Amino acid sequence: MKTMAFKLLAGAALLLPLQAAHASKDASGDTPSPEVVQMQHDMITLDTHLDTPETVDRPGWSIMDWHDVRKDYSQVDLPRMKAGQFDGGFWAIFTPQGPLDAASYAKVRDFAVMRGMSIRLMVASHPDQFGLALKADDAARIHAEGKRIVFMSIENAYPLGEDVSMLKLFYKMGVRETGFAHFKNNQFADSSTDPDGPKWHGLSPLGLKLLAEANKLGMIIDASHSSDEVLDQLIAKSTTPVVLSHSGCKAVFDHPRNVDDKRLRALAAKGGVIQINSYGSYLRATKPNPERLKAMRALYEQMRDNADMTPAQQEALNAKRRAIDIQYPETDKPTFDDFMKHLLHALKVVGPDHVGIGMDWDGGGGVVGLEDVSGLPKITAALLKAGYTKDDIAKIWGGNILRVMRQVEAAAQH
């Protein structure tokens, strides 16, 4: 299976903006005040989509050390979480979409189980710093203990194969949120970005069974990456509110991964939440950079078959990527202001009860002015400047997703 390096390189092939510099100031040049930083500290600050487990699995990489996004492209570690007053969130079991056959299902199932165990091992190895959260109320307890919060999620239900009862295994492991598809259509649902177009025109018959099983178990339903038709059906058929764990607004930038205002209102009407992401390709159009794209694709092809890189091989990959950054710099990268346009638009359309944060850290997220989690108080400062209250911001940063989780728990049938 592909490591985080492969996911980021795949993203680069889609014109993913890379984070070239770490900054301590926000887009306006202002450093968040001590009062803002304290407010961030006091709130429960959650992100609903962290691809960091792939980074954690890199040989020689430690979640306990401060890393530089300019050198190894990682965006989340414990020291930077503390610096950004970031409590944690949903740590994703991600698997890229592959063939729909029995052998591939078995392989990807085993990978997903091991990735889930890696998340559990991270918590078990540092019990004084991380706490596994299985219920919404665990978040407040772990926060009060001064630890980082680890919920677990699945990005792409592909590893379940054609046996939706497998979802119970992941629930027992600790998973409390599941997506349906990723970049391509799969056995459960259509993707918003499959170049071949829709296969099922929404959920497949197996996808309907998956939805019912997730509702029964008490898992949050995540519609990010799935098509508009899937989102419509999830909103209509789910017995609990639906979440978009890392998405944007189509009214700001018309991209298939983003959601139009009508669907945002439908999502909110059923109690759902859109968590705004910072994946640059979804924030606004950028000027083509064909030389860079060619170089990144070549690097991806060179490394794609090396699934178990040594630390030396990983550093060699990072060095080549840094060289590409120097030789073919990006001059039109989305910024913090571009991210805020999506966040503020969603808030205008559905209000602070139905908007949250899902930056897609370590999976392609990050913008100029907010390259890693150490700078998160910038978002709080910008929301205060836009006129939102402390209570509003607490909902956006964690209250809304925890409210949905409580509703999901109450509706579970086990």
N, C-alpha and C positions, 0 to 999 in steps of 0.2 A: 504493500500500500504506500501511498505517497506521504512523505513527511510534510511538515509545515513549509519547508523550503519549496517543495513542489506546488503546494497550494498557492503560495505567493507568486511563484513564477507563472503558474497558470493564470493567475489574476493579471499579472503583467502583460500576458498575451492578449488580455482583453482591455489593454490600455489602462491598467490599474496605476493610479498615481502612487509613487513610492515616497516615503517620508525621508527627506534628505537632511533635515536638521532638527535638532532638539531646541525648543525655545521655552523660556519661563514666563514670557509675556503673552497676553492675548492679542487678537488681531488688531486692536486699537492701540497696542503698545503699552497698555496699562497692566500692572501686576495686581492680581486680586488682593484686596485689603485683608488685614488680619481678621477683621470681623467676618468677611466672606469665608475665609478659610475655616474659622471656628464654626460657622453655620454648617459648612460642608461636613465638618467633623461630627457635629451633633446629630445630623440626619443619618438615616440608613441609606447609603448610596449604593445602588445596585445597577448592574448592566446585564441585559438579558441575553447577550450573545458573546461569549468569550471563547475564542479558538485557541487559547493559551495551552490547553492540554497537549496539543501537538508540539509546542515548544518545550514543554516540560519533559517530553519523551526524547528530546535531543540528547545524545550521549555527551556528558561533560557540561551540560547546562544546568544551572541550579536556580530554582524559584526564589531562593534565599538571598541571592546576590543582585546588586544593582547592575543592570546591563544598559548599554548605550544603543539607542535605536539607530544611530548612524553607523554602527559597526556590525551588529548582528541582526538588526531589523526586528528584534523582539520589542514588545510594547508593554508587557505586564510582568512584573515580578514583585515580591513582597516589599522591598524598599521603595519602589516607585508607587505601589499602592498606598503605602503610608504617607508618602510625600504628597500625593494627590487626594488624601482623605477618602480613599476609595475602599468600600467595604467588601466588594466582590460581586457575585451574581450567579449566572447560569453558565457553568463550564461545559463546553459542548463536546459530545462524541461525534466527530465529523468523519464521514466517509464519502469520497467522490463517487459519482455515479459510474457503474460499470455494467457489464453484460447481464442480461436477465436470464440466467441459467443456473442450474442446481450447483454446479461446481463453484461458480462465482459467488452465489449466495452463501455457501458454506465458508468460503475464504473471508468474505467481508464480515460475516457474523462473528467469526473468531477474532478478527481485528477489532471490531467494535467492543466486544467483551473485554479484550485486553486494554483498550483505551479507557474504558470505564474503570477498570481496576487500577489503571495508572492514576486516575483522579483520586480514587479512594486511598491509594498508597501515598500520594502527596499529603493528604490530610493526616493519615496515620503516622507519617514520618515526622510531622511538625504539629503535634496536637496542641502546643502552646500558642500557635500562630494561626491555625485554620480550624474551622468547625464545619462538619457536614450538616447541611440543613435538609430535613425531610418534610417539614411542614412550614407554613408561612410564619407561624409564631416563633420558630427557631431563629429567625433572622434577628429579632430584637434581643434574644438571649445571647447569641454569639457576638452581636455588636456590643452589648453591655460588658462582655468579657474581654473586649479589646482584640478580638480575633477577626480574621477575614472569613466571609461567608461563602460556602461552597454548595450551591444547588447544582444539580446535574441535568443536562438536556441532551436530546438527540437532534442533530442536524442531518436530515435525509434519513427516511425510514428504510432505505434500501437494505440494510443489514438484516431486517426481519424476514427477508425472503418472501415466501408465500404463506407463512405461518404467523398470523397476527397474535397468537397466544405467546409468541416469543416476547411480546411487549411486557408481559408479566415478569419475565426474568430481569429485564432492565429496570422495571419498577422496583423490584426487590433489591436491586443493586443501588438504587437511590435516585434514578431518573424521574423527574417530575414535569418534564416538558418535552413534547415531540413535534418535530416538523414532519412533512410528508415527502417533499421532493427537493432537488437541488438544481444544478444547472441544466439537467436534462430530464425528460419524462421518465418515470419508472413504473413499477408494477402497481403503485398506489394512486398516482396523481400526475397531472400535467405540470410541467415546469413553466415558469414565466419566460424562460430564456432558451428553450429548446429550438435550435434552428430549423428543425423539421416541422414545427408547429404542433398543435394539440394532437394527442393520441386518444384521449378519453373524453375530451370536452368537459373536464372537471375531474372528479374522483372516479376511479375505477370501481367495479364491484368489490374488489379487495380493499380499496381505500375506504369505502363505506364501512366495511367491517373493522378496519383499523380505527376509524373515528369512534365507532361504538365501543370498542375495547378501551380506548384511551379515556373516554368519558366514564366508563364503568370503573376503571382503575383509579381515576382521579389524577390524570395528567393534563397539564395545560396544552391546549391546541395551538400550534404555531403555524401560521400560514405564509410566513416569509419564504421566498423562492418559488412558491406555488403560483399557478396562473390565476388571473382574475376570476375565471369560472370556478376554480377550486375554492377561492376565497368566498365567493358568493354561496357556494354549497355548504362550506364549513359554517358560515354565519347562520344559514337557514337551518341546518341540521344538528349542529352541536347543542348538547344540553347545557353547556356552560359557555361563558364568554370566550371569544377567540382573540389571540394575540398575534401581532406581527413583530417578531422578536428583533428584527433588524431590517427596516425598510425606510422608504422615503416617500415624498409627495409628488405625484405626477403633475400637479398644477405648477410646481416649481421647475421640474425637469421631466419631460415626457420620455421616460425610460420604462421598459417592460417590468423591471423590478419594483417600480414605484406604484403607488395606489392613488386613484382619483378621489376627488372630494366626495362624490356620491357614495362610494364604497367606504370611505372613512366614516361618514355619518351613519351608514348601516352598521359598521363595526361598533361604533360607540353606542348606538341605540340598543344593542344587545349586551352592553357592558364591557366591550372589548377595549384593547389598548394598542396603539401603534407606538413602537419603540424606534426612535429615529436613529439611523446609522450614519456613518461617516466614510463609507466606501466611495472614494472620489468619483469613480466612473458613473455612479448613480446620482451624484449631486448636481452636476452640470456638464455640458458639452465641453470638450477640451480640444485644443489644436492637435492634429495628427503629428506623431513623431515616429515616422516609419523606420528610421535607422535604429532607434532605441527598441522598437517593437521587434525588429528582426534579430537584434542582439539578444534580447531577453528570450525569445523563442529558441534561439540556438543554444543558449545556456540551459534552458528547460529540457530540450531534447538530449543534451549531453548528460544531464543528471537524473533523468526521469526513471531509469531502470535501477538506480542505486537506492534501494529502499531502506538500507541500514547503514547510514553514513557514520563514519568515525568522527570524533571531534576535529581531527585534521582535515577530513574531507568536507565537513561542514564549514570550517573556516576558509577553505579553498573556494567553496561556492560563494561565501559572503564576500571574499576578496574580489572575485570576478564580477559580482554584482555591484560592488562599490566602484570598480573600474568602469562599468557601464554607466553608472551615475555620473562619473566625471567626464567620460567621453561623449555621452549623449544625455546631457542634463535636461530635465523637464523644466520648461519655462512657463508652463500654463497649468500649474497644479491647483486643484481646488483648495480653498482656504477655510479657516474657521468661520468666516462670514457666510460662505456657501452652505456649510452645515447648519448654521443658525437660521438661514432662510427656510430650510425644511422644518426645523423644530418650531419656529415661530408660526409658520403657515399651518402646521398641524394643530397647534394650540388655538389659532384663530378659528379653525373650522370646527373642532370638536371639544375644545376647552381643556383645562388642566386635569380633569378627571380621567382623561382617555389618551394621554400622551406620556411616553417615557423615553428611556435612553437605551439603545442597543448598538454600540459603536462599531461592532465587528472587529474588536482588537485582536491582533495576531492572525487575522484572516483577511486583511486587506484594508481595514479601517485606518483612520488617522488622516489629518489634513494639515496644511501649512498653518502653524500657530497652535496646533494641538496634535502632537505627534505620538504621545504615549500617555499613560494614565496619570503621570505626575502633574499634569496641567489641568485636571478636571475642574478645579474651582473656577476656571474661566467661564464654564457654562453657567454656573450659579450666578456669577457676576453679571453675565449678559442677560440672564432671565430677570434679575433684580432691576437692571437698567431698563428692560422692556416693560416693567410695571407689575411683574408677578410677585405675589407675596411669599413669605417664608413657608406658609402652609401649602401654597400651590407648588412650590419647588420641591417640598418634601414628598408630595404625591408623585411628581414627575420623576424624582430620583429613586423612588422605591415603593412609595405607598400604593400606587396604582397596580403594579404587578403583584404585590402582596395581597391586595384586595381581591384581584382575580383568583389568586391561588387559594384564598380562603373559600371563595365560591366553588371552586373546583373540588376542594376537599369535602365541602358539605354535600356535594352532589354525588360523590363516589359511592359505589355499591359493593363495598367489600369490608 
